[in-house]
Amino acid sequence: MPEEDIYGSKKRYEKFMSNIDDLTKLTSKVAKYYCKNKVNLQYFRQFGKIFDSRDTSYIRRLRLLGTLRMLSFATTKDLKDCEREDINEIVAFSHTMNKSPKTKSDFIRDIKFMWKQLFPERDERGRIDEMITPYPVRHLSPKIDKSREVRRNDKLTLFEYERIIEYFSDNPQIQAYITLSVESLTRPQELCYTKISDVEINEEYAKIWISSHGKEGVKFLQCIDSFPYFIKWYSKHPFKGDKDAYLFFSNGSKDRPITPDNMNKKLKLACKKLNIDKKITPYSLKRNGVTFSRLRGDSDVDIQHRAGWTSTKQLQTYDMSGAEDTFKRELAKRGMIDKKEFEDLSPSTKTCICGKTIGFSEKICIHCNRLTDREVIKSNRAAEKEIMEVFSYAVKHPEKSFIDIMDEFRKS
C-alpha cells in the first residue's frame, strides 16, 4: 500500500471510502456533489479495488474519485448506460464548474481512463482490450482551445525574486527552501519530505537525495547557487544530529514536515508586504527556476536532467521566458549588449573580495562584513579619494574658505 503524504491524503481517502453510502444524500458529509442514482455507488467501490491492485497514490485516488463524484451528480443514468449525448452533457456541465484550461483537460483524461477501467471494449474473442477507448468517450479530446488560456502571472523578475529572499532574511529555513526549489527544479512535496539523512554536503556544494515520495523515483537535487543559503540553514538546524528529522519542518517538530500549504501562505504574505502583485506558489518557484535556467543559457537536456524529467517536452509547460528574453540572449551572444546586463536576469552565487562564496541577494558578506556590490564599493572608494584630496588641499591653503575650495574642485 502507498504511504501517507504531507497532504493527509490517506486519511481523507479512507474517510471517503467508509462513507460512500452518504453520497446519495443531498447534504453529504464527504462530497460537494451527491450521487443522483444509487446504482452508481458500485463504481466507487469498484475503483477502490482497482486502486489497490495498482497501488495508486492516495492523492491520485482522491482526484479520480472527485471526477467520478461529479459524473454521478451530472447524470441520473447508470453510468454504464450513458451514450455520447449523455457524456457531452456531463462534459458541458464540468466546463461550468472547472475554470482553468488545465483542469478541464484533466477532467477529459480522467473520464477516458475511467471508462477504460469500468466499461472496457472487448476484442472478437470477448477478451478485454485495454488499447481501445470505449465508444461513448472516444470522441472526447483533452486539447483545450488556446484562446481560453489565461496567463498565470507568476513570473518573477530577478529583482522581485531577490526582494522575496531578503524578506525572509530572519528565517534561513524559508530562504533555503525557496532558493533550493528554484535551483533544483524540484516538486514541493519531494522537497518537503527530505530528511537530514538525505543531505550530502561538500565544501562548496551539496546533494539532497530524494529517497521517498519522488515521482521519478530516487534522484538527487543540485545545490550550488543555493548552497550559501542552504548551509546557513543547515548550520542552524536544531535537529541536524537526528538523521530521521525533516530538513524543513513546521511548528518546531522534527517529525512534522513543512507543507506546500505552509509555504504558499508565507509566499502570499511576502508578496503582499512587498507589493508584488503576482500569484506566487511553491510550484511557481519551479517554473521560475526553469525560466531562469533558460535565460542563463542552460541547455534543454541539462534542465531535463536537473528536474528529473523523462523528456524535454515539459519545458513548454514550465518555461515562462518570452520573445524579449530570447532577443536579449541573442544580442548578448553577438556582443551587441553588455553580457552582464543579460546575466543579471538569472540568480547565481557571488564571490566576495575576501574570496568567500555568498548568496546572490547578500548585500553584506557574512564572513568579512564587507559590502558585496562592487559598483557601490568603487563609488565609495572614489568618494573617499575625493574627500582626502579636498582635505589635503585645504590644509595647504588655510587662507581660502571651504566654499572657494569646493568651487575650484568643481571647475577642475
N, C-alpha and C positions, 0 to 999 in steps of 0.2 A: 504494500500500500504506500502511496505517496506521503511525504511528511507534511506537517503543518507549515504554513508560510507566515510571513510577517503581517499579512492582512487578516489572519484568523479565518481563512477560507475553509479549513477542515471543520471547524465548529459550526460555521454558517451552513455548510453543506449537510452536515449530519442533522441539524435542526430542520432544514428544508425537507429532507427525506422522511423524517419522523412525523412531519405534519402535512404530508401530501393530501390526505383526505380533506384538510381545511381549504384546499384550493378551490373547492366548489362553492365556497361561501363568499358572499359579496364583501364582507369585512374580513378578508383573510389575514391571518397573523404572519404569514410567511411570504406574501406576494403582493405586488401592486395590482396585478390583474388576477381575476379569478377564472377558473375553468368553467365554461358555459355548458359543456357536455361531459357528464361524469365518465363516459366511456373513455375519454382521452387521458384519464388518470393512469391507465395501464402503461402508457408510453413513458411517463416519468419513471415508473418502476423498471421498465424495460431498459431505459437508458442507464439506470443505476447499475444494472448487471454489465452493460456494455462498458461503462466507465471502469468497473472493477477488472474486467478482463484485459483492458488496455492499460491499466494502471495510470489513468489520466490524472493530471494535476487537479487539485481541488478548485483552483481559480478558473481553469478551463471548464470544469464541470458546472460551476455556477453560471458561467456565461452562456453555455448551451442550454441549461435549464431555464435561464431567463428568456432566451429566444423561444423555447418550447412553451413557456408560460404565456408569452404574448400571442403565439399561434393559437393556443387553446382559448384565448379570450376573443380573438378576432373572428372566430367562426363558431357556429353552433353545430357543425357537422362533425362526424367522426373523421379524424384526420386521414384515415385510410381511404375514405370515400371522396376526398377533395379532388376536383378536376382543375384544369388550368384556370378556368374562370374564377374558381374559389381561391386559388393561390394568388391570382392577380389582385383580388380584393384584399387578401391578407397583406400582401406587399404594399399595396396602396395605403392601408391603414398604418403599417410600420413607418412609412415615409412621414406621416403626420406626427409620429412620436419620436423618431430618430432624426436628429437635427443635422449632424455633421455628415459629410460625404463618406468618411471612413466608417462610421457606424452603420450607415445604410449598406455599404459594400459588404461589411462583415455579416450583416443580417442575411443577405442573399447567400453568402458562402455557407453560413450555418444551416439554412433551410435545405440546401442541396445535400449537405453532409448528412443531415437528419433523415432525409428521405432515402438515402442510400442505406442507412443503417436499419430503419424501421420498415421500409417497403421496397426492398431491393428488386431489381429486374432479374429475370432468370433466362438462361440460355435454352436452346432447343431440347435439351435433355432434362430441363427442370432444375438445373443447378444455379445457385446464386452467382451472379456475375457482378463483381464489385467495380468493374471497369465502365459499366453503363449507368448513366444518370437516369433515374426514373422519369418517365414521360411527363407527369404533371409539373415537374420543376425544371425540366430540361431546357426550356426556353429562357430561363432567367439568366441574367448576366450581372456579375458583380461590378462591372465597369459603370462608373457614375459620370454624368455629364461634367466636363471640366469647368464649364461656366458656373457650376453650383459651388465650386470650391471656394473657401474663404481663407485668406491669409492668416496664419497662426499669430502673427505679431509677437513672436518671442525671440527674434534675432537680436542679440546684444552687440553693441559696438565694443571695441576694446576698452574705451573709456568707461562705459557703463559696467562692464564686467569688473574692471579694476575698482570701481566705486563699491560694488557689492562685496568684493573681497575685503576692502578696507572697512566696510561697515561692520564686518564680523571680526575686527582686529582683536577684540577682547574674548573671542570664542574660537580658539585654534582648532577645535574639533570640526566646526562647521566650515572653516577655511580649508581644512584638509579634505573634507568630503567634497566640497564644490570643485576645488582645483583638480582633485583626483578624478572626479566624474568627467570633467571637461577633457582632461588629457587622455584618460584610458578608454573613453567612449563606452563605458560600461552601463548596464541597466541598473536602475535604482535598487531593485531587490537584491541583485547579485552583490552590490557593494555593502548593502545593509547587513548581509549575512556573513561577511568576512569576520574572522576571529584573529586573535593575536598569533595563534599558531600558523596562520596563513601568510604571515609577514616575513619576508626575506630581505634584510637590509644590508646594503653595501655602502662604500664610502660616500658616493655622490648620487646614488640612485637606489631604488628599491623595487622588488617584485611583490605583488599582493596576489596570492593564489585564490582562484575561485574554486573551492573544493566541494561546494554544495549549492544547490538552487541555481546552477548555471544552465542557461538554455542550450548552450553548445557543449555542455559537459565541463570537464576540468580544463582550466586555462589560467593564465596569469595576467594581471593588469600592469601596464607600464607606468612607472612613476619616476620621471626625470625632471620635467619642468615643474611639477607639483611637489618635488622632493623637499624643498625648504619648508613648505607649509606642513607636509606630512611628518617630517622629522620633528618639527616643533610640537605637533600634537602628540606624537608617539612618546617623546621625552617627558611629556606631562601626563600621559595616560595613567590614571590611578590604579589600573589593574593589569599593567603590562607584564607583570610577573606571572599572571594566570593565563595559560595558553588557551583555556576554554572561554575566556572573556571575549565579548564582542569588541571589535576595533572601534566601531561607532555605536555608542549605547545611549539610552534615554533614561531620564528620571534617576540618574545616579546608580542604576542597577546594571551590573556586568552581564546579567542573564537576560536583559531586555534590549534587543537591538533598536536602533533608531529606525523609523519607518519613513517611506516616501511621503506619507501624510504629514509627519512631523516637519520634514524638510520643506514641503510645499507651503506650510503655514509660515515658516521662517523666511522663505524667499518672498512670499507675498507681502509680509510685513516690511522687509528690507526695501522692496521696490516702492512701496507706498511712502516710506520715510524719505527715500532718495528721489522721489518724484519721477520714477522710471515707469511710464505708463505702458507696461508690457506684461503679458501673462507668462511669467517665468515659473516653470515647474521643474521637478527633478529630471524629467525627460527632456526638457528644454536644454539642460546642461549638456546632454549627449549630442543634441542637434547642433548646439553652438560649438561643441568640441570638433565635430565633423567639419563644420564651416570654417573654423579657424585653421584646421589642418589643410583644407583645400586652398585657403588663401596663402598659407605658408609655402605651398607648392608640393606638399606630400603627394605621392602617387596614390592612385586608387587602390592598388594592391596593398600598399603599406597601411592605409586606413582600414581596409578589409581585415587584415591580419590583427591589427590592434583591437578592432571591435569584435573580432571572433565570428565574423560572418562567413557563410559558405560561398558567397559570390559578391561581386561589386554592385549588384542590382539595387541593393538597399540604399546606396548612396543617393539615388534620386529622391528617396523619401526624407533623408536626414540632412542633405546639403541645402543650406539656405543662402549660399552666395549667389549673386546676381551678375548681370552683364557688366555693370560698372566695376565690380570686383575683378572680373576676368580681364577687363580692359586695362585696369591699373597693373595687374600682374604682367601682362604682355609688355606694357610700357617700361616696367622695371627691368624685364629681361633684356630689352633692347637698349637700356641705359638712357631712356628719354625722360625718366623721372628719377629722383633720388630713391635708391633701394631702401634706405632707412624709412622713408615715408610709407612704403608698401609693407615692409616687415613689421611696422608698428600696428598692423591690423591683426596680428596674432600674438598670444602671450608666450613668453619664453623666459627662462631664468636670466638674471643679470649677474655680472661679476663686479664686486665692489673693488675700489682701488686697493683695499687690503688683501685682495686675492681670493676672498671667500665668495661662494655662490649664494645668492639670495633670491627671494621670490620677486616676480616681475612687478608687483604692486608696492614693494617695500620702498619707502622714501628715506628711511634711515637704516643703515646696516646694523643688524642685531649683534654683530661681532665687534665692530670698532666704533659704533655710534656716529659714523660719518654720514653726510648726505650722499645719496646714491645717484642723483640726477647729475650727469656730467655737465650739462649746459648750465645748471644753477651753480655748480662748483666753479666753472670757468668765469661766470658772471661775477660771483662773489670775489674771486681772486683778482679780477680786473678792477673791481671797485676798491679792494684793499690797496692795490698798487697805486691807483689814482689818489687815494687818501694820503698815502705815505709821501707821494710826490708833492702834494699841496702842503703837507706839514713841513717837509724839508725846505720848500721854497719860502714858507712863512718864517721859519727860523732864520734864514739868511737875509731876509728883508723885513726886519721888525718895524721899520718906519711906515710900511704900507698897511692899509686896512684890509680886513678879511674880504670885504666886498670887491676892492680893487684886485686883490689876488685872484679871486674866483673869476672875475671878468677877463683877466689876462689868460687864465687857463682855458676858458671857453673859446676865446679867439684863436688860441694855439691849437 
